[in-house]
Amino acid sequence: MASTPASRRLPTPRTGCDLQRVDVVSDAIRDFGTRYLDRVYTPVEQASYATGGAASLAARFAGKEAVLKLIGTADGVDLRSVEIRTPDGRPEVHLSGRAAELAREAGIDAAGIDVSLSHTGDLALAVAVGLHHPPSETTNETGTA
């Protein structure tokens, strides 16, 4: 099998996962109310609380963490810049601000990040998958040839 030249490296999959206890989110909502909600979740995400309760928000929190693990860092990220939407029932990831910047720097195609959420009783789980595009050896650190 022939090797791929370094200048033509193929994208490689990356994953991130997270497990979140639902009671931790319930307790934070009880103890801090809108202060917690507004600090962690976007208005779109908060709307899921009305129909799915704390389990829905715990799954979204796990989704945020899974995406940040996929990117490789959460340095300086406002959690609201990793938004988990479900317009058609299937979760979608939307990055903005520092999260989008870190994804770009890490060679992650932010538009191609996929996330799966699940919750049961006590726990919420999220798995994020995306493609890492390694820089070609013919580009310098600024991304130009």
Secondary structure as UniProt FT lines:
FT   HELIX           6..8
FT   STRAND          12..21
FT   HELIX           22..32
FT   HELIX           34..40
FT   HELIX           43..71
FT   TURN            75..76
FT   HELIX           79..81
FT   STRAND          82..85
FT   TURN            87..88
FT   STRAND          92..95
FT   HELIX           97..105
FT   TURN            106..107
FT   HELIX           110..112
FT   STRAND          114..120
FT   TURN            121..122
FT   STRAND          123..132
FT   TURN            137..138
FT   TURN            141..142
//
